Amino acid sequence: MTTDVDFSAISEWIGGLGIGAVSPLTFERVGNGQSNLTYAVSDAGGSRWVLRRPPLGHLLASAHDVVREYRILTALQNTGVPVPKMIALTEDAAVSDVPLVLMSYVDGVVLDSVTKASAIAESVRASVGHSMTSALADIHRVDLESTGLLDLASHKPYAERQLKRWTTQWANSKSRDVPAIDLLAERLAANIPDQRELTLVHGDFHLNNVITSPSDGSIVAVVDWELCTLGDPLADIGGLLAYWPEAGDAVAGPFMASTLPGFPSRAELTADYAAKTGRDVSAVGFWQALALWKLSIIAEGVMRRAEADSRNRAGAGSPTTSLIDDIVARALGVADDIGI
């Protein structure tokens, strides 16, 4: 694997796509994402695009598959789900040692910090929350057959698949022993709710992965689809709750924007989603606990990658052992609250 991203070769590739790119091109790492890397691409004429590529360094098998992400986003182009326009995919080793995806630039704001969320009105923050549950409802009503996504993933029970996958990821990526993660896996495995339907699942749906309109709070694009799969739709709403701390939480965890006044509470988000979809959300606590457990494993992997290769470190920094321990504590708290 090469030691650096070859932006010269990538510029040549983009220049040959026939999209009117005017040399020279500039590349700027954007977002707080610490998995697939995202760059804003600008040309001399003022046009902008977005480039996605896997992280630098050693990768776990099946992780960070931008080719699969490209397939999903291409399939969603003509649905009600707001996504960027896909422009090109390359797997040419002469351009890059890993696959690259180029997509349209979507104008808006990612509320990935308290500072950014503070800049919008409280009424707009409320709208953001309700727009997110609407976007989830749109994702979960995607027709899998007509979009060609019916074979995207296994149709076996989703919770069992998740527990198996992330237990394996934990075994392969951990740099220390965290007994609480192993204990929680056992508790979750013993309390799996029945799965009633199979839908498209984003798999990583939270404020950092949506682009919003700062004027009205609408979701203009849902991004970062690398964990997308087929499964129980309640997994997504549980995941949203896991990434949605409230001001009164004893252990807030990361993603603090939602603690500001105006944003709906977790209970309000759940009720809003239930009203929009008609789904029984009584099992959402299980999925929230599972999502927090999974988040702690993801954060451990991010921390390991950043320690191994500092080029993968996002501008906001990388997770710490203290932060990961706090996430695990939140997960155990949710599990205790729902009696599992």
Disulfide bonds with the S-S distance in Angstrom:
none
